[in-house]
Amino acid sequence: MHAALRKVGDVPRDQLDEQVKLWANEVRDLSYRMEDTIDKFLVGVEGPELDDKPYKLKQLIKKMGDLFTKGKTRHVIAKEIKRIKARVQGAADRRDRYRVHEVVANPVGGTTVEPRLLALYKDRKELVGIDDSLNELTKKLSVGDGDVSKQLKILSVFGFGGLGKTTLANAVYHKLKVQFDCSAFVPVGRNPSMKKLLNDILFGIDKKMYLELDERQLIDKLRVFLEDKRYLIVIDDIWDKKTWELVKTALVCNNCGSRIITTTRILEVATRAGEVYRLQPLSRYLSEDLFDRILFGGTIKRPNHLPAEVYDKILHKCGGVPLAIITIASLLVNKPVELWSKVYTSIGFGHEENEEVENTRKILLFSYYDLPYHLKTCLLYLSIYPEDHLIEKDSLIWKWFGEGFIHEEPGVGLFEIGERYFNGLVNRSMIIPVETLDFGMEMHDGIITGCRVHDIMLDMICLLSKEENFVTVLDSNEQYTTLHCNAHRLGVHRRVQPLASTSTFHARSLDAMCNVELSPSHSCFEVLRVLALEGNNFSNKCNHLDHVGKLVHLRHLRVASMGICELPKEIGHLNFLLVLDLGGNRIRKLPESIGRLSQLKCLNICKTNVEVPYWIGNLTSLEELCLQKINMDSNFVTELGKLTELRKLRISEGLVIYDDTALNSWAKSVAKVSKIQVIDIGFVLVYRRSSHADNPWEQNVLPPQLCVLHMAYEEPGLVAMINPRVLPNLSRLKLYLFSPELEVFGCFRELVTLELKMVSALHHDTMGGADAFPKLRVFKTQATLGSFQEGDMPVLEFLRFSAVAQSNDDDVSFDFDFGSLGNLPLLQEVTVDLFVSADHKKAEETAKNAIDMLPNRITHYIIPKSQASN
């Protein structure tokens, strides 16, 4: 069944016969039914063990009752299997009758790239918002003087489908091609014929076709022709590395100043090709310009009576993507403004009879059908979230895990595979990555902790998900009815009225964003695997998780801001539970029965006041442990060493270590969790530290695969052990610094984020020099800095540091050369903690003016502080 569904899924749905669609839906429902039956059998026969009873007679009676119950269970399941086998046979007969194998193997019509080709023939006057990107790319590709300019240069334009990559590449091509001996613009698309592709390049540069030659002969022909030519070639819309590698072998590197431009929506292809130019969405101003041109014509001024609220909502939905703006504006042409709200609420890509809508749908579907089967499943799952929702990466991966979407591979952890899936969707421009969050705001810390889905992409995902009965979403106050009884996954978005409880025997997931009293009774769900409840309960009312102990199939349980003050002890019966996430509730103690959940892989209590249980070491399968704080009387530093499968440890507030003995236990436990990759602790406080004690980190080495180390506390012994030889994979580091030297940190080849807290005021005289900090994007320090030289921190994007201002009569001077920020070519944002002794306003303005004079348009924040606080 899985193989059959994969085969059908590889064909665009609009190219499938209606009978094949119905057959595929039936097979999919059958596969769910079979999985549910097997799950019920396992639970019914092996069921959760009950608490030990001191009375032997009661135990014996209970076991006899279990045997009788299990016998009945076997009989019921045997009958269910017979019914399923009959339905399977019926589906098999219909497969032969509908000739499914022939329809799938020979889809009606091929996938075309015609909508994208329309961009090649747009009038230059019609293009909006392209000038800055056009000038920037022209500058990067222009042929100048000197040996460096004669080298072959390859630049790849990367971005989301519909951003205008083809339009931009075509504009650059026509602007520059007169500077070259020969040129060609060659569209590629999905599943290209390599022979046709090579012939297209030859036709572009030589105006001849060589249909009688094979691929090898065509490559030889191209290489001979280009050997002494200065050429410009655009390879548009590449979808895989193999295609690019073959094209690259045909294009000679001849030191004639040749240039190659590629476009792709897949990051891995872009980085393989050459220097990456990330195309950004249009600004609000340019979005309005394009929208108004299409809606009202280029010479007509926008009417004043337009509904501003709907106008703003529509532009927000477009998100600066030109293709989306063109599509939605075309839907509104010639429609009265009174109908705009109705059009906006019905925007999607399902049934509108409009050429622009159809073109947009096709372009987005190209990306979807190019995904591997497992990524299609993971992407469709995102339809369970509402529009503009921030999706936490770890939570999403654990949900995929609970759903069974992540497939095991020998020697690779399941979460690691899930991260690969997540990164695969990011690299293919299907989701938008979001970096570290702090107090609900997006902060640039170089750590991707979540994602968003572009509105037009979400429309497409929801459409596909609905067609395949993958996710059923209840918006606003839509009632749950018998029509939803066959829902496999149920998403409930914000609501103010209770949701009627209706039995749904097939639902695997319930993702509800509403308070406990508004969600359906959990007793309605027989085979639930994922239960995620997110409310906004800020009252003092104490809520309970009723019936959750009966959800014996549950793999993933998340309750956030639901006002839960106590967990039922029956939660220990959930033998299959893999994830327990209790964010933002008033629970203070975990039931001891949780200590028997031998399969639990993730425990997240970092947003609660839960005391860390003394039996935490019993959860030996844990891979992720997120806590709030550890008190000095806790046995945690010893118990930690038993969690040998741990991959991530996070303590949001801090860890208090009482004395040298506890410090030694802590170091030993960290060394024992040899698989750990992330240690993220707000602070570590050593309460009583002997000045004569040995350094515990000399005998207990940090695990070598550690990638993230946020453990800022005043422990010079630990700092001395942090070096590239011990931690070659370290990418994010936060710690206290006792010396101003940065050289050792510059040697970490994978370091992306570095945050240094100071024991006292320090001054970094040098920034690392040549070849140092090759990947550093974020640098935060409490120290003042020396000047940046050319080549220092070559990819730095975000910088925070301290500076001191001195007032001299009418002038203000600084202990830092702000002009040297111009030597950081990729710097986007800088924050300066400015310590001032006198005129704060004048010092702030002088610093801002100095940064404003730089050519690279840096966003800056100057935070004046009293020099006394330095």
C-alpha positions in Angstrom: 0.0 0.0 0.0 2.8 2.4 0.9 4.5 1.7 -2.4 1.2 2.3 -4.3 0.5 5.6 -2.6 4.1 6.8 -3.2 3.6 6.0 -6.9 0.4 8.0 -7.1 1.9 10.8 -5.0 4.6 11.4 -7.5 2.1 12.5 -10.1 0.6 16.0 -9.9 -2.9 15.6 -8.5 -4.5 17.6 -11.4 -3.1 15.0 -13.8 -4.7 12.0 -12.1 -8.0 10.5 -13.2 -10.9 11.1 -10.7 -11.3 7.3 -10.2 -7.6 7.0 -9.3 -7.9 9.8 -6.8 -10.9 8.0 -5.2 -9.0 4.7 -5.2 -5.9 6.3 -3.6 -8.0 7.9 -0.8 -9.6 4.5 -0.1 -6.2 2.8 0.1 -4.9 5.6 2.4 -7.9 5.2 4.7 -7.4 1.4 4.7 -3.7 1.8 5.7 -4.7 4.0 8.6 -7.3 1.4 9.6 -4.8 -1.4 9.6 -2.3 0.6 11.7 -5.1 1.4 14.2 -6.0 -2.3 14.4 -2.4 -3.3 15.1 -2.0 -0.6 17.7 -5.2 -1.8 19.5 -4.0 -5.4 19.4 -0.7 -4.5 21.0 -2.3 -2.4 23.7 -5.1 -4.8 24.3 -2.8 -7.8 24.7 0.3 -6.2 26.2 -1.6 -3.4 28.0 0.0 -1.0 30.6 1.1 -2.6 33.8 -0.9 -1.5 36.8 0.6 -0.3 40.1 1.9 -3.1 42.4 -0.7 -4.0 45.1 0.3 -5.4 48.5 -2.5 -7.9 48.5 -1.7 -11.1 46.6 -5.3 -12.2 46.3 -6.3 -9.0 44.6 -3.3 -9.3 42.2 -4.3 -12.8 41.3 -8.0 -11.8 40.6 -6.8 -8.9 38.5 -4.5 -11.1 36.4 -7.3 -13.6 35.8 -9.5 -10.7 34.6 -6.8 -9.5 32.3 -6.5 -13.0 30.7 -10.2 -13.0 30.0 -10.1 -9.5 28.6 -7.2 -10.3 26.4 -8.9 -13.4 25.1 -11.9 -11.2 24.1 -9.5 -8.7 22.5 -7.9 -11.3 20.4 -11.3 -12.5 19.2 -12.5 -8.9 18.3 -9.3 -8.1 16.4 -9.4 -11.4 14.5 -12.9 -10.4 13.2 -11.6 -6.9 12.4 -8.7 -8.3 10.4 -11.2 -10.4 8.3 -13.2 -7.3 7.5 -10.1 -5.4 6.5 -8.9 -8.2 4.3 -12.2 -8.1 2.4 -11.9 -4.4 1.9 -8.3 -4.8 0.7 -9.4 -7.4 -1.9 -12.1 -5.0 -3.1 -9.5 -2.2 -3.5 -7.2 -4.5 -5.4 -10.0 -5.4 -7.8 -10.8 -1.7 -8.4 -7.1 -1.1 -9.0 -7.1 -3.6 -11.9 -10.5 -2.3 -13.1 -9.3 1.3 -13.1 -5.9 0.4 -14.6 -4.2 2.4 -11.9 -0.7 1.2 -12.8 -1.1 2.5 -16.4 -2.6 5.9 -15.4 0.2 6.5 -12.9 3.0 5.4 -15.1 1.7 7.6 -18.0 0.2 10.8 -16.5 -1.9 13.0 -18.7 0.4 15.7 -20.0 3.8 16.4 -18.6 4.8 18.9 -15.9 5.5 22.2 -17.8 7.4 25.3 -16.9 5.3 27.6 -19.1 4.3 30.0 -16.2 7.9 30.7 -15.4 8.8 31.3 -19.0 6.4 34.2 -19.2 8.9 36.1 -17.1 11.4 36.0 -20.0 9.3 38.2 -22.2 8.1 40.9 -19.8 8.6 44.5 -20.9 11.3 46.2 -18.9 8.9 49.0 -18.0 6.6 46.4 -16.3 9.2 45.3 -13.8 8.8 46.6 -10.3 11.3 46.6 -7.4 14.1 45.1 -9.5 16.5 48.1 -9.8 18.5 47.6 -6.6 19.0 43.9 -7.2 19.8 44.5 -10.8 22.5 47.0 -10.0 23.9 44.9 -7.3 24.2 41.8 -9.5 25.6 43.9 -12.4 28.3 45.2 -10.1 29.2 41.7 -8.9 29.4 40.3 -12.5 30.9 43.2 -14.4 34.2 42.5 -16.1 36.9 44.8 -14.9 40.7 44.9 -15.2 43.3 42.6 -13.7 43.9 38.9 -13.4 41.1 38.3 -10.9 38.4 39.7 -13.2 39.5 37.3 -15.9 38.7 34.3 -13.8 35.4 32.5 -14.4 32.8 33.7 -11.9 29.6 31.8 -11.1 26.8 33.5 -9.2 23.6 31.7 -8.1 20.3 33.6 -7.5 18.4 31.7 -4.7 14.9 32.3 -3.3 11.4 31.3 -2.8 9.2 30.3 -5.8 7.6 33.4 -7.2 10.1 35.9 -5.9 11.2 36.8 -9.4 14.5 34.9 -9.8 14.0 34.3 -13.5 12.9 37.9 -14.1 16.0 39.3 -12.4 18.4 36.9 -14.1 16.8 37.8 -17.5 17.2 41.5 -16.8 20.9 41.1 -15.8 21.4 38.9 -18.9 20.1 41.5 -21.3 22.0 44.3 -19.6 25.4 42.6 -19.7 25.4 40.3 -22.8 26.8 43.0 -25.1 30.0 42.8 -23.1 30.6 39.2 -24.1 31.6 37.3 -27.2 28.6 34.9 -26.9 25.7 34.4 -24.5 22.8 32.1 -23.8 19.8 32.0 -21.5 18.7 28.4 -20.9 15.6 27.3 -18.9 16.0 23.9 -17.2 13.0 23.0 -14.9 12.3 19.7 -13.2 13.3 16.4 -14.8 15.2 18.0 -17.8 16.5 16.1 -20.8 20.2 16.6 -20.6 20.6 16.2 -24.4 18.1 19.0 -24.9 19.7 21.2 -22.2 23.1 20.9 -23.8 21.7 21.6 -27.3 19.8 24.6 -25.9 23.2 26.1 -24.7 24.8 25.4 -28.1 21.8 27.0 -29.9 22.1 30.1 -27.7 25.8 30.6 -28.4 26.1 29.2 -31.9 22.6 29.3 -33.3 22.9 25.6 -34.3 21.3 22.4 -33.1 23.2 19.0 -33.0 20.4 16.5 -32.6 22.5 13.6 -33.9 25.1 13.9 -31.1 24.9 12.2 -27.7 25.6 13.9 -24.3 29.3 13.2 -24.4 29.7 14.5 -27.9 27.7 17.6 -27.1 29.9 18.4 -24.0 33.0 18.0 -26.2 31.5 20.3 -28.8 30.7 23.0 -26.2 34.1 22.8 -24.6 35.8 23.3 -28.0 33.5 26.2 -28.9 34.0 28.0 -25.6 37.7 27.4 -25.2 38.8 31.0 -26.2 35.5 32.8 -25.8 34.3 35.3 -23.2 30.8 34.0 -22.5 27.8 34.8 -20.4 25.4 31.9 -19.8 22.3 31.8 -17.6 21.1 28.4 -16.4 17.6 29.1 -15.1 15.7 27.0 -12.6 18.0 24.2 -11.6 16.4 21.6 -9.3 19.3 19.1 -8.5 23.0 19.0 -8.0 23.5 16.3 -10.6 22.1 18.5 -13.4 24.4 21.4 -12.4 27.5 19.1 -12.2 26.9 17.9 -15.7 26.4 21.4 -17.1 29.5 22.6 -15.3 31.6 20.0 -17.0 30.6 21.5 -20.4 31.4 25.1 -19.5 35.2 25.8 -19.8 37.1 27.8 -17.2 39.2 29.7 -19.7 40.4 32.9 -17.9 38.6 35.1 -20.4 36.4 36.9 -17.9 33.4 34.6 -18.5 30.3 34.7 -16.2 27.7 32.1 -15.3 24.4 32.8 -13.6 22.2 30.1 -12.1 18.8 30.4 -10.5 17.3 27.9 -8.0 14.9 27.6 -5.1 17.1 24.9 -3.5 19.9 26.2 -1.2 22.1 23.1 -1.6 22.1 23.5 -5.3 22.9 27.3 -5.0 25.9 26.7 -2.7 27.2 24.0 -4.9 27.1 26.2 -8.0 29.0 29.3 -6.6 28.5 32.6 -4.7 24.9 32.8 -3.5 22.7 35.9 -4.0 19.6 35.6 -1.8 16.7 37.4 -3.4 14.6 39.2 -0.9 10.9 39.9 -1.0 9.7 43.4 -2.1 9.5 46.2 0.5 6.1 47.5 1.5 6.5 50.5 -0.8 7.4 48.4 -3.9 4.6 45.9 -3.0 2.1 48.7 -3.1 3.5 50.0 -6.4 3.2 46.6 -8.1 -0.2 45.9 -6.6 -1.6 49.3 -7.8 -0.1 49.0 -11.3 -2.0 45.8 -11.9 -5.2 46.8 -10.1 -5.5 50.3 -11.4 -3.2 50.5 -14.4 0.2 52.3 -14.5 -1.1 55.8 -15.0 -4.2 55.6 -12.7 -3.8 56.9 -9.1 -5.1 54.7 -6.3 -8.6 55.8 -5.3 -8.9 57.3 -1.8 -12.1 55.3 -0.9 -10.3 51.9 -0.8 -10.9 49.9 2.4 -7.6 50.4 4.1 -7.9 47.4 6.5 -8.5 44.9 3.7 -5.9 46.5 1.5 -3.3 46.1 4.3 -4.4 42.5 5.0 -4.0 41.6 1.3 -0.5 43.0 1.0 0.5 41.3 4.2 -0.7 38.0 2.8 1.4 38.5 -0.3 4.5 39.0 1.9 6.4 40.9 -0.8 6.4 37.9 -3.2 5.7 39.5 -6.7 3.9 36.4 -8.0 1.5 36.5 -5.1 0.9 40.2 -5.6 0.2 39.8 -9.3 -2.1 36.8 -8.6 -4.2 38.5 -5.9 -4.4 41.8 -7.7 -5.7 40.0 -10.8 -8.5 38.5 -8.7 -9.6 42.0 -7.7 -9.5 43.6 -11.1 -13.0 45.0 -12.0 -14.5 43.9 -8.7 -16.2 46.5 -6.6 -14.4 47.4 -3.4 -17.4 46.1 -1.4 -16.4 42.6 -2.4 -12.7 42.8 -1.5 -13.3 41.3 2.0 -15.1 38.4 0.5 -12.3 37.8 -2.1 -9.7 38.1 0.6 -11.3 35.4 2.8 -11.6 33.1 -0.1 -8.1 33.5 -1.5 -6.5 30.2 -2.3 -5.5 28.2 -5.3 -8.3 25.7 -5.6 -11.2 26.8 -7.9 -10.6 30.4 -9.1 -10.9 30.5 -12.9 -8.1 33.0 -13.4 -4.9 32.6 -15.5 -2.6 34.2 -12.9 -4.0 32.0 -10.1 -3.4 28.9 -12.2 0.2 30.0 -13.0 0.9 30.7 -9.3 -0.6 27.3 -8.3 1.6 25.5 -10.9 4.8 27.3 -9.8 4.2 26.4 -6.2 3.3 22.8 -7.0 6.5 22.4 -8.9 8.3 22.7 -5.5 5.9 20.3 -3.8 6.1 17.5 -6.3 9.9 17.8 -6.4 10.0 16.8 -2.7 10.9 13.3 -1.6 7.9 11.4 -0.2 8.8 11.8 3.4 9.2 15.6 3.1 5.8 15.8 1.4 4.2 14.2 4.5 6.1 16.5 6.9 5.1 19.6 4.8 1.4 18.7 4.7 1.4 18.4 8.5 2.1 22.2 8.7 -1.5 22.8 7.6 -2.5 22.0 11.2 -1.1 25.5 12.2 -2.9 28.8 11.6 -1.7 31.6 9.3 1.3 33.6 10.5 1.9 31.1 13.4 5.4 30.8 14.7 6.2 27.0 14.7 8.9 25.8 17.2 11.4 23.6 15.5 12.0 21.1 18.3 8.2 20.8 19.0 7.5 20.2 15.3 10.2 17.5 15.0 8.9 15.7 18.1 5.4 15.8 16.6 6.7 14.3 13.4 8.3 11.7 15.6 5.1 10.9 17.4 3.2 10.7 14.2 5.6 8.1 12.8 6.8 10.4 9.9 10.5 10.0 10.8 12.0 6.8 9.4 14.9 5.1 11.3 18.3 4.8 9.7 21.1 2.6 11.1 23.4 4.5 13.4 21.5 7.8 13.2 19.4 9.3 16.0 15.7 9.9 15.2 15.8 13.5 16.2 18.9 14.0 14.0 16.9 12.6 11.1 14.1 14.9 12.0 16.4 17.9 11.9 17.6 16.8 8.5 13.9 16.8 7.3 13.4 20.3 8.7 16.6 21.6 7.1 15.5 19.9 3.8 12.3 22.0 3.8 14.3 25.2 4.6 16.8 24.5 1.9 14.0 24.0 -0.7 12.4 27.3 0.3 9.2 25.6 1.5 9.4 27.1 5.0 11.0 30.3 6.3 13.5 29.7 9.2 13.3 31.9 12.3 16.2 32.5 14.6 16.3 32.5 18.5 13.3 34.0 20.2 13.5 36.1 23.3 10.4 37.5 25.1 8.3 36.8 22.0 10.6 38.7 19.7 12.8 37.4 17.0 16.5 37.9 17.9 19.5 37.4 15.7 21.5 34.7 17.6 22.4 32.5 14.7 20.3 29.6 16.1 17.3 28.5 14.1 14.6 27.6 16.6 11.5 27.7 14.5 9.9 28.5 11.2 7.0 30.3 9.5 5.1 29.3 6.4 4.5 31.9 3.8 0.7 32.6 3.4 0.5 31.6 -0.3 2.5 28.4 0.5 0.2 27.7 3.4 -2.8 28.1 1.1 -1.3 25.4 -1.2 -0.5 23.1 1.6 -4.0 23.4 3.1 -5.5 22.7 -0.3 -3.5 19.5 -0.8 -4.0 18.4 2.8 -7.8 18.8 2.5 -7.9 16.8 -0.8 -6.0 13.9 0.8 -8.0 14.1 4.2 -4.6 14.5 5.8 -5.5 17.3 8.2 -9.0 18.7 9.1 -8.9 22.3 10.5 -11.7 23.9 12.5 -11.4 27.7 12.3 -13.0 30.3 14.5 -16.3 29.0 15.8 -17.0 26.3 13.2 -18.6 23.3 15.0 -17.3 19.8 15.0 -19.9 17.6 13.4 -20.3 14.1 12.1 -18.7 15.4 8.8 -15.4 15.5 10.7 -15.7 12.0 12.2 -13.2 10.6 9.6 -10.6 13.2 10.3 -7.1 11.7 10.7 -5.6 14.8 12.2 -7.7 17.6 13.8 -6.5 21.2 14.1 -8.6 23.6 16.3 -7.7 27.2 16.0 -8.5 30.1 18.4 -12.2 30.0 19.5 -14.4 31.5 22.2 -17.1 28.9 22.3 -16.9 25.3 23.4 -16.3 22.6 20.8 -19.0 19.9 20.8 -17.6 16.5 21.8 -18.2 14.0 19.0 -16.6 10.6 18.8 -13.8 10.4 16.3 -12.3 6.9 16.2 -9.7 7.6 13.6 -8.0 10.8 14.7 -4.2 10.5 15.3 -3.6 14.1 16.3 -5.5 16.8 18.1 -3.7 20.2 18.0 -6.0 22.7 19.8 -5.3 26.3 20.4 -8.0 27.0 23.0 -8.6 26.6 26.7 -9.4 23.3 28.3 -13.1 24.0 28.7 -13.4 24.8 25.0 -11.7 21.6 23.7 -13.5 18.3 23.1 -13.4 15.6 25.7 -10.3 13.5 25.3 -12.4 10.3 25.8 -13.6 10.8 22.3 -10.2 9.9 20.8 -9.5 6.1 20.7 -6.2 6.0 18.8 -4.7 9.5 19.5 -0.9 9.7 19.2 -0.3 13.4 19.4 -2.2 15.7 21.8 -1.0 19.3 21.7 -3.1 21.9 23.7 -2.2 25.5 23.7 -4.3 28.0 25.6 -4.1 31.5 27.0 -5.2 30.8 30.6 -4.1 33.6 32.9 -6.7 33.1 35.6 -6.2 31.4 39.0 -8.6 28.6 38.0 -7.1 25.2 38.4 -7.7 22.9 35.4 -7.1 19.2 35.1 -6.3 16.8 32.2 -9.4 14.5 32.3 -9.2 11.1 30.7 -5.6 11.6 29.5 -4.5 8.4 31.3 -6.8 6.4 29.0 -5.1 7.6 25.8 -2.9 4.5 25.7 -1.6 5.1 22.2 -0.3 8.5 23.0 3.3 9.3 21.9 3.3 13.1 22.3 1.7 15.2 25.0 2.1 19.0 25.1 0.0 21.3 27.3 1.0 25.0 27.3 -0.7 27.8 29.2 -3.8 25.7 30.0 -3.9 26.5 33.7 -3.1 22.9 34.6 -2.1 22.6 38.3 -1.8 18.8 38.7 -1.1 15.8 36.5 -3.1 12.6 37.1 -1.0 9.7 38.3 -2.5 7.6 35.5 -0.2 9.4 33.1 2.3 6.7 34.1 0.2 4.2 32.2 1.1 5.8 28.9 3.7 3.3 28.0 4.3 4.6 24.5 4.7 8.2 25.5 7.8 9.7 23.9 7.4 13.4 24.6 6.0 15.2 27.7 6.0 19.1 27.3 4.4 21.0 30.2 5.2 24.6 29.2 3.6 27.5 31.0 1.4 25.7 33.6 1.2 25.9 37.4 2.3 22.3 38.1 4.7 22.1 41.0 5.3 18.3 41.2 5.4 15.4 38.7 3.6 12.2 39.6 6.2 9.5 40.6 4.5 7.2 38.1 6.2 9.2 35.3 9.4 7.6 36.4 8.2 4.3 34.8 7.9 5.8 31.3 10.8 3.9 30.0 10.4 5.2 26.4 10.2 8.9 27.2 12.7 10.8 25.0 11.8 14.4 25.7 10.8 16.0 29.0 10.2 19.8 28.9 9.3 21.6 32.2 11.4 24.7 31.7 8.4 27.1 31.9 7.0 25.6 35.1 7.9 25.7 38.7 8.2 21.9 38.9 10.8 20.6 41.3 13.3 18.4 39.5 12.3 14.9 40.8 14.9 12.8 42.7 14.1 9.9 40.4 15.0 11.8 37.2 17.8 9.3 36.5 15.2 6.6 36.0 14.3 8.1 32.6 17.3 6.5 30.9 15.9 6.9 27.3 15.8 10.8 27.6 17.4 12.6 24.7 16.1 16.1 25.5 15.7 17.5 29.0 14.5 21.1 29.6 14.3 22.3 33.2 13.7 25.7 34.8 16.2 25.7 37.7 18.2 23.3 40.0 18.4 24.1 43.7 21.5 23.3 45.7 19.8 20.6 47.7 18.8 18.6 44.5 20.6 15.4 43.6 20.4 16.3 39.9 24.2 16.7 39.4 24.6 13.0 40.3 21.4 11.7 38.5 22.4 13.5 35.3 25.2 10.9 34.8 22.6 8.1 34.4 21.0 9.8 31.3 23.6 8.4 28.9 21.3 9.0 25.8 21.0 12.7 26.5 21.5 14.9 23.4 20.2 18.3 24.8 20.2 19.7 28.3 18.6 23.1 28.9 18.1 24.9 32.2 16.4 28.1 31.5 17.2 29.9 34.8 20.2 28.3 36.4 22.0 25.6 38.3 23.2 26.2 41.9 26.2 24.0 43.0 26.8 24.0 46.7 30.4 23.0 47.1 33.5 21.3 45.6 32.0 17.8 46.0 28.9 18.8 44.0 31.1 20.6 41.4 33.1 17.4 40.9 29.9 15.4 40.6 28.7 17.9 38.0 31.8 17.6 35.9 31.8 13.8 36.1 28.1 13.7 35.0 28.7 16.0 32.1 31.6 13.8 30.9 29.4 10.7 31.2 26.6 12.0 28.9 28.9 11.3 26.0 26.2 11.9 23.3 25.3 15.4 24.4 25.4 18.1 21.7 23.7 21.0 23.5 24.3 22.4 27.0 22.3 25.6 27.4 22.2 26.9 31.0 21.2 30.5 32.0 23.8 30.6 34.8 25.8 28.3 37.0 26.5 29.5 40.6 29.1 27.7 42.7 28.1 28.6 46.2 31.2 27.5 48.2 34.4 27.0 46.1 37.7 26.2 47.8 40.7 28.1 46.3 42.9 25.0 46.8 40.6 22.6 45.1 41.7 20.7 41.9 40.2 21.7 38.6 37.5 19.0 38.0 37.6 19.6 34.2 41.2 18.3 34.0 40.0 14.7 34.8 36.5 15.1 33.1 36.7 16.2 29.5 33.7 17.8 27.7 32.1 15.5 25.2 33.8 16.1 21.8 30.6 16.3 19.7 29.3 19.3 21.7 27.9 21.9 19.3 26.3 24.4 21.6 27.8 25.4 25.0 26.0 28.2 26.9 27.2 27.8 30.4 28.3 31.2 31.7 29.8 31.0 35.1 33.0 32.1 36.7 35.0 28.9 36.3 38.5 29.6 34.8 39.2 25.9 34.9 36.5 25.2 32.4 37.5 28.1 30.1 41.0 26.6 29.9 39.6 23.3 28.6 37.6 25.0 25.7 39.8 24.7 22.6 39.3 23.5 19.0 41.2 20.3 19.7 38.8 19.2 22.4 35.6 20.6 20.8 36.0 20.6 17.0 32.2 20.8 16.3 31.5 23.8 18.5 29.2 26.3 16.7 27.7 28.4 19.5 29.5 29.5 22.6 28.6 31.7 25.6 30.8 32.0 28.6 32.6 34.3 31.1 36.0 35.5 29.9 39.0 36.2 32.1 41.4 37.3 29.4 40.9 39.8 26.5 42.5 37.5 23.9 40.3 36.3 21.1 42.8 34.2 19.2 41.7 30.8 20.6 38.1 31.5 19.6 39.1 32.4 16.1 40.5 28.9 15.6 37.0 27.3 16.0 36.2 26.5 12.3 32.5 25.9 12.9 31.8 28.8 15.3 28.7 30.8 14.3 27.8 32.6 17.5 30.1 33.9 20.2 28.9 35.7 23.3 31.4 36.8 25.9 30.5 38.0 29.4 33.2 39.8 31.4 34.3 39.4 34.9 35.7 43.0 34.6 36.0 45.6 31.9 38.3 44.3 29.1 39.5 45.5 25.8 39.9 43.2 22.7 42.9 44.8 20.9 42.7 42.5 17.9 39.7 40.8 16.2 41.5 37.6 15.2 43.3 38.4 11.9 43.4 36.5 8.7 41.6 33.1 8.5 40.1 33.6 11.9 36.4 33.2 12.6 35.6 31.9 9.1 31.9 31.2 9.9 31.1 33.7 12.7 27.8 35.5 12.1 27.0 36.8 15.6 29.5 38.3 18.0 28.4 39.8 21.4 30.8 41.0 24.0 30.7 43.3 27.1 34.2 44.5 26.3 35.3 47.4 24.1 36.9 46.6 20.8 40.0 47.6 18.8 39.4 48.5 15.2 38.4 46.0 12.5 40.9 45.4 9.8 40.1 44.2 6.3 39.6 40.4 6.5 38.5 40.3 10.1 35.4 38.2 10.8 34.6 38.1 7.1 30.9 36.9 7.4 29.9 38.7 10.6 26.3 39.9 10.4 25.3 41.0 13.9 27.6 42.7 16.4 27.2 44.0 20.0 30.0 45.6 22.0 30.7 48.4 24.5 32.3 51.7 23.8 33.3 54.7 26.0 32.6 58.3 25.0 34.8 61.2 26.1 33.7 64.9 25.9 36.4 67.4 24.9 35.0 70.9 24.9 32.6 70.9 21.9 33.8 67.5 20.6 33.0 63.9 21.4 35.6 61.1 21.0 35.4 57.4 21.4 37.7 54.6 22.2 36.6 52.7 19.1 36.9 53.6 15.4 33.4 53.4 14.1 34.7 53.8 10.5 36.4 50.4 10.8 32.9 48.7 10.8 33.1 49.4 7.0 35.7 46.5 6.9 32.9 44.0 7.7 31.3 43.5 4.3 28.2 41.5 5.5 27.5 43.4 8.7 23.7 44.1 8.9 23.1 45.2 12.5 25.2 46.6 15.3 24.3 47.5 18.9 26.6 49.7 21.0 26.4 49.9 24.8 27.7 53.5 25.0 29.1 54.5 28.4 29.0 58.3 28.7 30.2 60.6 31.5 28.4 63.8 30.4 26.2 64.7 27.4 24.4 61.5 26.6 22.4 62.9 23.7 25.3 64.4 21.9 27.4 61.3 22.3 24.6 59.1 20.9 24.1 61.4 17.9 27.8 61.5 17.1 28.0 57.7 17.2 24.9 57.3 15.0 26.3 59.8 12.5 29.6 58.0 12.3 27.8 54.7 11.4 25.4 56.4 9.0 28.4 57.6 7.0 29.4 54.0 6.2 28.6 52.7 2.7 27.1 49.4 3.8 23.8 50.7 5.3 24.1 49.1 8.8 21.0 49.0 11.1 22.3 50.4 14.5 21.1 50.8 18.1 23.0 53.1 20.4 22.2 52.4 24.1 23.5 55.2 26.3 24.6 54.2 29.8 26.2 55.9 32.7 29.9 55.6 32.8 29.6 54.8 36.5 27.9 51.5 35.7 30.8 50.4 33.5 
